[in-house]
Amino acid sequence: MRYLLVALVLSTAACAATPKAQIADTLTRYGIERTQAECVGGDLQANLSIAQLTELARAANAYRSNDPDPARLTVNDLLRVSSEIKDPAIPLAVARAGGRCGLVPLGFTNMVKGLAG
């Protein structure tokens, strides 16, 4: 997720593509399925301002600078980054987008499997 949202915000301002398209393209490059990435992009575009996306980008950049695998992005990464931001609308929007778009946190998946088994 390194430079993930910074690139989204800057490239959105520089070209005609929508924030949704920019977010989806970036998330797809980081390994998230295209349909899920488009869903997340649409949700974040609808629920966050450019200023909030910029704040999320700054947090993501700082978080991923020490990540051992910066080429891979998980929903846990998205949730962790957004939870560090003081604007409560941002982590809520990220969590809602993840839920609506079928991105399930790894711990939740393991918990559900444990309950089902």
Secondary structure by P-SEA (a helix, b strand, c coil): cccaaaaaaaaaaaccccaaaaaaaaaaaacccaaaaaaaaaaaaacccaaaaaaaaaaaaaaaccccccccccaaaaaaaaaacccaaaaaaaaaaaaaaccccaaaaaaaaaaac
